[in-house]
Amino acid sequence: MKVPAIRVALIAAVSVATLGLAFAQDPAPAAPASPSAPAALSDQLPMPDAPAVTGTAWLLMDYTTGQVLAGENVDQRVEPASITKVMTSYVIAAEMAAGKISADDDVMMSVNAWRTGGAGTDGSYSGFEVNKTAKLIEMEKGMTVQSGNDAAIALAEHVAGSEDAFASLMNAYAARIGMKNTHFVNSHGLSDPEHYSTARDLALLGRALARDYPEHYAFNAIKEFTVGPITQRNRNVLLWRDSTVDGIKTGHHSGAGYCLMASAKRGEQRLISVVMGSTGEAQRATDSQALLNWGFRFFETHELYAAGAPVATQKVWKGKADELQLGVAEPLLVSMQRGQYAKLQPSMDVPRTLVAPIARGQEVGKVRVMLDGRLLAEAPLVALEEIPEAGFFKRLWHELLMWWQSL
């Protein structure tokens, strides 16, 4: 039986079109941007383990990516002690940004704050006079630099009416930051069975304060602060030892041991270390310094794909345009051991069939970056442009092509 010529022509056309379109179904992502300089020979040597740390839990985090570079017991529940005051600062900064309080507010040093956290107690205090007011910004500095428990309580009462109400705010903001294993019951950090956090969560908190409210984070770099006749030094001795260290907070009581959350910035790279449950002031500082030095020496951070830059091109069916550029909405950054950049293996996970209409910014898949078989980073792939639906005849033709390809 003879096949009509028009049918042969149609089959041939469909076959050719299908063959050409098939090559667009598995796009390879663009290679990550090349590093600025080749790796030195020394960077190709095996990386030494992280320094030994004395403590119940510790970690080192890259600020830019939030990746944990090294750690031990990072999700173990610990008492945060006065590192709690970083959360207090975060709440104050957030409420100030929302217009609910002001830096010029007069904050009363109440009898409760003075009795609970003042000079007559066993903890650190700021020295603001009882039943007198001070400007909120000065009270916050007294809490941050001097680790004043009295100032933390007074600020909590001013912001929320009571310390219990303020703790509710702390927990709400902690959840927003992503602190999944943390619960606060006070603003100062004195011991309580229901007051706890983890090394990972505390690092996320320090990162959030530096990122979201840098002007409040900067108070942590103040080396000393004076209230009335009393001048007190910041208990973070790394501020004197290392000019790149600009925070963040110390903590100590009998249940928590000696704790230090530190951060330093060298060039464009910032790292955050957390040491919990150390045996002394000198030990927590020595261990924190060793972690920071190790991290800066052996790790680097790269922007693999810029926000809005094309990563790959994908075929689109039934659209006014036949191809769609895919990219990432936010920069895709990754921290890795120095000298490992060339080993990165990017891959994409996208549907084999994309059908218009497609909105600009619509998520259509994921880009993943592997290193030695380990997932290092991933991000959503989004449409970088809008693809409206095509007219009736093109949609009909593409319907035929899609049917033919499915056979």
N, C-alpha and C positions, 0 to 999 in steps of 0.2 A: 504494500500500500504506500502510495506516495504521500509525503508530508507536504502540506501547502507551503509555498515559498514564504508567505508572510509569517507563518508560525515558526519556520526555521529562523527567519531573521529575528523574530522576537526572542526566541530561546537563546540565540547567539548574543543578542544585545544584553539580555539579563545576565548571562554567564560572564561576559566581559566586565559588566558593571559590578557584579558581585565579587569577582576576583580582585578588582581594583580596590573595592571598599574593604575587603577583608583585612588588608594590611593595616587599617586604622583601628582595629578593635583591641589591640594589646599595646598601647603606647608605652614606651619606656620613658621614665622621668629623666629630665635633664640632669647631667652630672652636677653634684654640688660644686659651688664656686671653689676655685683652686685657692689654697693658702697662699699668703703673700710671699713666702720663702720656703725653699725645700727644708725638710727636717735635717737637723744636724746629726752626725754619726752617733754622738752620745745619746741622742733621743731614741735611737733604735735599740739600745740595750734594754734588758729586762728592768721593769720598774720595781724598786724596792717596796716592801709592804709599808703601810702607814705606820707612823711612830706608835710605840706602846703608850697607852694612856691609862693613868690610875683613876678609876672611877667606876660607877655602876652603869653608866651609859654615856655614849659620846657619838658625835658625828661631825663630818665636814661636808658642807653643801655649797654648790656653786650658786651664786646669787642670781645670775642671769637666767639660767635654765631651771633652777630648783632641783637639779639632780644631786642625789647623795653620792659623793665621791668615795667615802669610806665611813664606816661606823660600826658600832657594837651596841646591841640592845636598844636600837633606835626607837622602837615602839614600846619599850617597857615603861610602865607607869612609874613616875618619879615625882617627888615634891619639888616644885619650881622655886621655892623660897622667894627672894626678892626679884628674881627675873620676872615674877608676876607683874612688877611695875611697868614692864614694857607693854603689857596688855592694857594697863591703866592709861599709859600715854597714848596708846592707839585709840582707845575709846574717847579720850579727851580730844584728840586731833580730829577724829571723825565727827564728833558732836559739834566741834568748833566749825568744821568745814560745812556742816549742815545749817549753820547759823543759830544753833540752839544755845550756845555759850560764846563768850568772847574772851580774848586774852586780857582785856582790861576789867573783867569781872572782879569784884571784891569777894574773896573767899575767906570765910570765917574759920579760924582754928578753934573748933568747938571743944568743950570740956571732954566729950567722948573721944575725940581724935587725940587730944593731949594725954588723957589717961591711958588710952589703949596703945598709943604709939609714940608718946613723947619721951622726954629725957628720963622720966622715972621708970621707964620699962627697960627690959633687957635687950631691946633691939636698937637698930639705927634710927636716928631722928634728925629732923631738919632744924629745929630751934625757933620756929615761929611762935610768937607769944599767944597764950591761951586767951580766948575771948576777944581777940583782935583780928583784923582782916589784913590780907595781903593780896596783891594782884594775882590773878590766876596763873599768868605766865611765870611769875616768880615762884609761886608755890609748886608749879610743875618742875621747874629747874631744881628746887630743893628736894623734891621727890626723886628726880632722876640722878642728879650728881651726888647728893648726900645719902641717897637711898632712904629718905625719911619716911618712916611708917606713918608718922603723924600727918605729914603732908598728903600721903596717899589717901588716908581716911577722910581728911578734910575735903579733898578734891572730889572723892566719891559722893560725899554728902551734898556737896554743892551741885554736882552734875545730875544726880538722881534722887536726892532727898534722903537716902539712907544707903549704907554699904550693901545691904541685901539687894536693894533695887539696882544698884550699880553693878553688882555681880551678875545680875540677869543680863544687863547690857554687855558685859564682858563675854558671857557665853554666847550671846547672839552674834557678836562680831567675830568671835573665835570660829564659829561654825561657818560664817561667810568667808573667812580666810582659808578654811580647809583644815582646821585643827580638829581631827576626828576623834582623838583620844584624850581630850582635855576637859576639865571642869573646874570652874573657879567659884569660890564662896567668899572671897575677900579681895581687897584692892592692893594689899601689901605683901602677902605671901607667907605670913606666919602659919605654922603647921595646923592642918585640919585634915581629918580622914577623907573628906570629900573635895579636897583641894589638890588637884594633881594635873600632870601633863606628861609629855614625852619629849625626848631629845629632838625627834623629827618635828613635832608640832611647834616647839619653841623656836627652831630654826625657821620654820615657815612664818612665825610671828615676827621675828627680827627682819626677815626679808620683806614682809608686808609693810612694816613701819618705814623702812628705808625707801621702799618703792612708792608708797602711797602718800606719806607725809614726811618728806625729807627735812623740812624745817624743824619738826619735832624730834626726828631721829638725831639731828645735829646736836641736841642738848647732851647726848651721851658722850660727846667728845670734849665737853668742858671739864677741865682738870680739877678745878676747885670752885667752890661757891660759898658766899658769905651771907649769913642771916644775922642781923644785929652785930653783936661782938664775936660771933662764932664763925670761923672759916674752916671748912672741911674739904678734904681732898677726895676726889673720885677714887673708889676702891679698885678700879680696873688699872692695875699697874702697867699693862701693856701700852697704855696711852703714853707712858714715858719711855718705854723700851723700843717701840717701833712706830716711826712717824706715819706709817701707812694704816695703822689701826685707828679707827674712829668710833669704836663702841664695842660691845653694846651694854652689857649689864652683868654685875656680879650678884651672887646670892649665897646665903649661909644661914643655917640653923642646925640644931642637933639632929633633926630627922632627915634633912636634905644633904648634909655634908657641905663641902665647899663647891660652888658652881660658878661657871663663867660662860656666858655667851659672848663671843668676840666676833668682830668683823674687820676686815682690812681690804683696801683697794690699791692695787698696783697696776698702773696703766689703766686699761679699760676693764680689767678683770677684778671682780669682787668675790670674796669667799666669806662664808660664815661658819664658825666652829661653835660647838656646844659641848661642854664638859660638865657632867653632873656627878655628884657624890664623890668628889675628890677628897684627898686627905688633908689638904691645907691650902692656904692662900698661894704660897710659892709654887706648889705642885700644879694647881689648876692653871696658873699663868704659864708655867713652863710647858705643860702639855698643849695648851691652846696655841702658844707660839710655834711649837713643833708641827702641829697639824697645819697651820696656815702656811708655814714655810714649805712643807712637803707638797701641799696642794698647788701653790704657785709654781713650784719647780717642775712638777710632773704632769700638770693638766693644763689644757687650753680650751677655749670656747670659740666655736665658729658659727657664723650664720650660714646655714646651708642653702636656704632659699629665702629671698626677700619677699616681703608682703606685696602682693599684687603683680609679681613678676611671673611670666609663664613658666610652668614646670613641664607641661606636656600638652599635646593637642589630641583631641578625641573626635571621632566621627559622630555627627548628629543626624538623625533621621527626621524627616518631615518638617524641617526647619527652613527658614528663609536663608540661613547660612548652613553650609554642609560640615563645618568644623567648629569646634569649641576649644578655646584656650583654658587650661586648668592651672590653678595656682593655689597659694595658701593665703588666708586672710591675715594672719599674723606671721611675723618672721619665724622660721623654723631654725632654732638654735640647738646646739648640742655640745656637751662637754665631754672630752675624751682625753686619754693619755696622749701626751705629746709624741709625735712621730707615727701616729696611727691613722692619720687623715686619709691616706691613699687606700686604706683597707675598707673604707665605708662602702656599703652596698645599698643603694636606694632601690626601692621597688614601689609599684603602684597597685592599688586594689580599686578597680573601677568596673561598673557594669559593662558587659559586652555590647549592650544596646542602650543608647541614649536617645530619647525621643523628645522633640520640641513639643510645647514651649518649655524653655529653661530660663529661670530668672537669674539675674546677676547676683552673685553671692550664694547661690544655691549649692548645698553640699552634695557632691556626686561621687565621693570615694575617699580614699585615704592614701597618703604617701608615708612609707615606712623607711627607716634607715637602720640597717643592721651592721653589727661589727662582730666578726668571729661567731656568727650564728646567734648573737644576742641582740634583742630589740633595744636600740639605743634611743630612738625618738620616733614619734609619729604625729601626724597632724591631718586634719580634714583637708581634702581637695575641694575647692569651690570653683564655680563658674566665674570667670573674669569678665564675662560679657553676657548680655541678654540675647537669647536666640528665640525670636517669635515664631509662631507656627506658620508654615508655608501655605500657599494657596491650595485649592482643591486638587488640581491635576498633579502637582508635585507630591502631595500627600498620598494620592492614589498610586503614583508610580513607585514611591518608596515603600508603600504597603506591599506591592508586588515583589519588589526586590527583597524585602525582609522575609516574605513568605518563601521565596525561592531559596534564600540562604538557609532557611530553617530545614529544608528537605534533606 
